[in-house]
């Protein structure tokens, strides 16, 4: 369930895994990634058409962070994601 949190962060909250501290940690990391994806989408809709390379690079970065998060969850590690992981501690789930 911890690895699923990086694809659809709310799915583990609908199961019995919601009581597991390890799963909650990765749900928070997945939620931060979801918020970053929304911000990138907003930035992409504001930028002129010629600058969409920037949003493509940011989307690639998010994809890499998703892969890192899934790998951490599979290994059983509670490592914050680079650059944005510390914001996950702000959420109370």
C-alpha positions, 0 to 999 in steps of 0.5 A, a space after each residue: 500500500 505504501 508504494 500505491 500511495 505514490 500513484 494514487 495517494 488516497 487509495 491506502 486511506 480507504 483500506 485497513 493500511 490507513 492505521 500503519 505509520 509507514 503507510 501514512 508516511 508514504 501517503 504524505 509524500 504522495 500527497 506532496 507530489 500530487 500538489 506539486 503536479 497541480 502546481 506544474 499544471 497551473 504553471 503550464 496553463 499560464 506559460 506561453 506555448 513556446 515555454 512548455 519545455 519547462 513544464 515537460 522538464 518539471 513533469 520529468 522531475 516529478 516522474 523521477 520522484 515518483 520512482 524514487 518514492 516507490 523504490 523507498 516504499 518497496 525497500 521499507 525505508 522512510 526517506 523523504 523525497 529530494 527537494 519536496 519531501 520535508 513538506 510531507 510532515 506538515 500534513 496531519 493524516 
